[in-house]
Amino acid sequence: MTQTVVAVIGGGVVGAAVLYTLAHRGVDTVLLEAEEALGYGASGTNSGILHTGFDSTPGELETVLILRAAALRDHVLAALSIPVLRCGAELLPHNDAERATVAELAENARRNGVTVDIRPDDGALVVPDESVTDPVAYTLALGNAAVRAGATIKTDCAVDGIDQDSAGLTLRLVDGGRLTCVVAVNCAGLQADTIARLVGDHSFEIYPRKGEFFVFELPRGATLDHILLPVPTKRTKGVLVFPTLDGRVVAGPTAVDLDDKDDWSVRPAAAREVLHNAVARFPALDGLDPVASYAGLRPAGRDVNYVIGPSAACPRLVNVAAIRSTGLTASLGIGAHVADLLADLGVQVGPERAPAQAPAPHRSDVPWWRRTAQHKRLL
C-alpha cells in the first residue's frame, strides 16, 4: 500500500498546477490520473488562451484566482520554458449596445487592475496582456517540474472508492491498489462529482459543456497577430478567432450543454454556427475550409462555479470542481489557494521554492489541438 501526505485526483491543468505548487512547497504529494497521460480531457481541448480577467466579476473567487495566477505565471513560464504568444486581444463593437458593453468592460477591467484601452477610431477594446499558449505543453511542464521537485505521478490509475478513518483517507484504485493519504484533492474535472459521491458528497453536479473549434491555415503566408474576441453575453464569451503557436488560426467555441460526458464528437451543425460569426470577425476566413476540428468538454457546474474547499461530508477531501473555461488561466492561482486550504487543515506547507530551470517541453509531431481528439477516437 502506497502512502503519501496529499493525493491529487485528476491530471488536467488544475491537478498539475496543484501538484506543482505543493511539490514546490515541500509537501509529499502523489497525483492519480485515470488516463494514460496528463491533459487528455478539457485541458487538452480548450483555446489555449491565457486570459487577463478583464471581464471577470470583481471579488468573485474565480476572478481572485485568475488575478493571483497572473502574478505567479511569468516566472513559471520562463523557468519551465513553456511557449507563449504574447499577442494581445481586441473586442470590436458593432452597435450602440455593444459599445455600451465595451465601456462597462473597460471599467470592469480597471476595477480588476487589468490594463485595457479603448481605441478612439473604432471604439475597440484593446487588452494588450492576453496571450496564447500550448495548454498540453503547459500541463505536462507543470507535471514534470513537480516530479523534479519530489512529487509522484501515477497514470492509468483511476479511483473507485474512498475510505475514511481517524488518520486520513484510503483511496481504492480500479487496479486493486490502495493509497493512503492525510488529505485528497479532487481535481477530477468532468468526474469531480463522481469522486465527491464516493464520500457521500452530493453538494454539486458537473455536466459537460461542449465547445467545438475549427482550425484553419491561411493562404499565401497570411497571419493573424492578435486574438479577436466577441462582445460577450452573460452565458458565453462567444466565438473567438485566435492564432496558435504553430501559425494556424482557430475559430470557436460553441457552447452546447450535454449530459453525456463521453461525447467528444463535433456536431455537423457546429461548422455553420461557428463560421458565420468567425468570418464576420475575421473576413480572411471567408471561403476557407477548416483543416481540422475538435471538441472539448468543459466541466460546468449545475448552478455553481469554482467549487473549492473541504467537503462537508468529508473534510479531508478538498473539492476543486466546476472549474470551467478559465481553468488554464487560473490554474496556478488555484494551486496557491489549495495550498492555503491544506495549511488550514493541518498539512505542513512550507515556503515556495523557485522551480529549477527546465528544457523546453518536448514538441510532439501531433499538434496539441489534435492530440485529445485522436485519443478519444481510439478509446
N, C-alpha and C positions, 0 to 999 in steps of 0.2 A: 504493500500500500504506500503510495506516494504522499508525502506531507509537504505543506507549504504554509506560509502565513496568509497570503491572499491568492485566490484563484479568480482569474478574469475569464468569464464565459463569453466567447464571441471574438472573432478575429477580423472584424471590419476596421475601418479607420479609427472609430471611437475606442474599441477594445485595444487596438495597437497603441493609441495615444495614452490610455490609462496604464497599460503595461510599461510603456516608455517612461512615463512620469514616475511611477512607483519604483522602477528599477534604478532610476537616477536619483532617487531619494532613499536608497538603501533598504527597500522593502523586498523580502523574499517573495517572489511572485511567479506564478505559472499561468499561462494563457492556454485555454482549451478551445480549439476550433473544430467544428464538425466537418468542414470541407477539407480537401487535401492541401490547401494553401490559404494564406490570408487574402482578403479582399475579393472574394468571389460573389459577394452579394451586392447590396446597394452601393457600397464603397467603390466598386469597380464599374458602375454603370451610371454615374452621375455626370455632371458637366465638367467637373474639374475646376470650377471657378472658386477662387478664394474671395469671398465677399467681405466688404468692409463693415457691414452693419449700418450703412447709411439709412436704410429703410426699415430697420428693426425697431420695435416699440420700446421706447426708453424705459428702463427699470425692470423689464421682464428678464427672467433667468436666461432665456435664450440670448438676449442682447448682451447681458452682463458677460456671458461666457464667450460670445463672439469677440467682444472688445478685449477680454482677458487673453484670448488666443492671439489676437493681433499683436499684443505686447510681447508675447513669447516666441512668435513664429520665425522672425527673420534670422535669429541666431541659430535656430534649429535647421532651417532650410540651408543655411550656409555650412554649418558643421557636417550635415549629412549629405551635402551635395545633391539636394533634391531639386530637380529642374523646375523653373518657374518663369512664366512670361509676364512681365510687368507692363501691361498694355493699357490699363485704364478702361473705363466704360462710359457710355453716354446713353441718356434717355431723351428721345426727341418727341415732344408733344405735337399733336396734330389738330387740336381744337381747344377751345377755351376751358372746357372741363379738365382736359389733360394738363393744360398749363397751370391750372389751379392746383392739381395734384402734384406737379413738379415743384411748385412753390412750397407746398406742405412738406414734400420730401426733403427739400433743401433745409428747411427749418428743423425737421426731424434729425437730419444728419448733424447739424450744428449742436443740437442737444446731446447727441451721442459722441461728440468730439471728432467727427469724421469730416475730412476736408472735401468740399464739393464746390462747384461754381456753376452759375447759370450763364450760358453763352449768350451774349447780347443780340447776335444777328438772327438766331433761330429759336432761342429760348430753351435749348437743350441743356439738361442737367449733366454736367461732366463730373465723373467720380474717378480721379486720377489713380487711386491706390487699389482699385480692383485688379485682380490678376488671375492667371490660369496656370494650373499645374497638371501633372500626371497623377491622378488620385491613387492608382495602383502603386506607382513608384513611391509615393508619399507613405502609403500604408506599410509597404514592405520595408522601407527605410526605417520607419519608427520601430517596427518589429525587430529588425536586425540590430539596431542600436541598443534596444532593450536587452537582447541576448548578450551583446558585448558587455553590457553593464551588469550581467549576472542573472537575468531572467531566463525562463524556460518557455518554449512554445511547443505545444503538442497538437498536431493536426490529425485529421481523421479521428477525432476524439469528442464525440457527442455526449452530452449529459442527459440522462433519462431518469434521474432520481436524486433527491437531496434529503439527507437525514440530519436531524439536529440533536445535539447533546450539550452538556454544560461547557465543554471545551471548544465547541465550534460546530463545523459542518462536515459531513462526509458526502462527497459528490459521487454518485454511482454512474459509471460510464457504460455506453452501449456495448463496448467490447468486453465487459465484465470486470474492468478495473475499478479501483477506488482511489480517490484523492481526498485527503483531509486538509482542512484549512480553518483558519480563525474567522475569516470573512471571505465571502464570494461577491464579485461584482458582476451583475447581469448586464452584459453589453451585447445581447444576442440578436439585436436588430428585429427582423420580422418575427423571430421566435421568442422575443423577450417576454411576452405574456405567457407563452408555454412554459418557460423556465420559472416564472413567478408562480404559476399554478402548482409547481412541484412542492412549494411550501405552503400552499393554501391561500396564496395571494391572488384575489380576483379583482383588485382595485383598478386595473386598467386593461384595455383591449387594444391590440395592434392589428391594423389591416393594411394591405398593400395599396399604395397609390402609384399606379403605373405612369412612368414618364418615358415617352418614346422620342428618340433622337434620329436625325438623318445627317449623314456625313457626305461632304462634297469636296471635290477637287476643282479649284478654279482654273480656267483655261489661261494659256499664254503667260504663265508666271504671275498672274494676279494674286493679291493677298488681301487679307483683312487684318488691320493693325490694331483693332480695339474691339471690345465687347459691345454689342448692341443690345440694350435692354429695353423691353417694353415698359410703358407706364403701367404699373401693376394694379391688379384688383385685390379685393380682400381675400380671395380664395387662393390665388396663384400669382407667381411672378410673371406668368405668361410665357410666350415663345421667345427665346433668346437666340441670337446669332453670334457665334464667337469663334475665335481662332483656336487651333490646337497647337501644341508644341511642335508637331511634325508638319506644319504648314497647311493643313486642311481646314475646312470650315464646317462647323456643326450647327444645326438648327434644331431647336426643341426646348423644353419637353412639352408633351401633353400632360394632362393631369386626370387620370381615369381611376376612380375608386373601385376596387375589386374586393372579392372575398378569397380568391384562390391565391395563396402565397407561392405557388409554383408556376404561375403563368408568366413566363418571361418573353412571350411572343410579341411581335409588332403587329398590330391590327391593320388590316388592309385600308381602313378609313383614316389611319393616322397620317399618312403622307399628305392627303388633301388638307387635313386640319392644320398641319404644321406649315406646309409650304406656302399656303395663301398668306399667312402672317409673316413668314420669313422673307418672302420676295418683297412684300411691302416695306419691310425694314431694310433689306439689302438687295436692291434690284439686280445685282450681278448674278444672283442665283436663278434668275428667270430663264427658263428653258433648259436648265441643267438637270440631269438625272443623278440622284444620290449614288455614291459608290458603295455605301453600306448603311445599315440601320441597326439600332439596338434599343432594348427596353430595360429600364431599371425599375425596381420596386422599392419605393421609399417606405420606411416603417412608420406610417402615420398613426397617431393615437386617436382613439374614438373620443372626441371632445376634450382631449388633453394634449399637451405638448411639453417636451422636456421634463419627463417624469424622472427626477434624480433624487435619490435619498433612500434610507433604510426602509425595508418593507415593514409595514405594521404587523404582518403575520409572522415575520422572522427578521428581527433587526440585524442579524448577521448577513443577510442578503441585501446588498445595496443595488437597487434598480437604477439602471441608466437606460431609459426606454423612451419611445416616441420621439427619437431624435431624427427629425425629418430631413429636409433638403439642406439644412445648414450644418449637418454633421461634420463634413470635411472641414469647413471653415472654423467651426467651434471646437474641434477635437482636442487641441492642446489646452484650451481653457477648461474643457470638461475634465481632462486628466488632472489638472491642478485642483479643480473643485472636488473631485473624488478623493484626492489625497488629503484635503482638509477634512472631509467627512470621515475618512478612515482614522485620522488622528483623534477625532472626537469619539470614535468607537474604541479607542484604546490601542490601536495599532501604532507601533513606534515608527514614525515617519520622520526621517532626517532632513537636513537642508538639501536644496537642489544641487546636484553636481553637474558641471558642464559636460556635454557629450564629447567623446573623443572624435577627432576628425575622421571622416569615413570616405571611402572612394565613392564615386558616382554610382548610383544604382545600376544594376545590370539592365542593358537595353534588350528587351525581347524582340524577336522578329515579328511578333503579333502585337499590334497597337493595343493600348490599354482598353480602348473603347470596343475592341473586338473580342478580348480575352474571355470575359464572362459570358458573352453571347454564345461563343463557340463551346464553352464548358457546359453551359446549361443544355445545349442541344445534344451533347454527348451523354448526359446523365440518363 
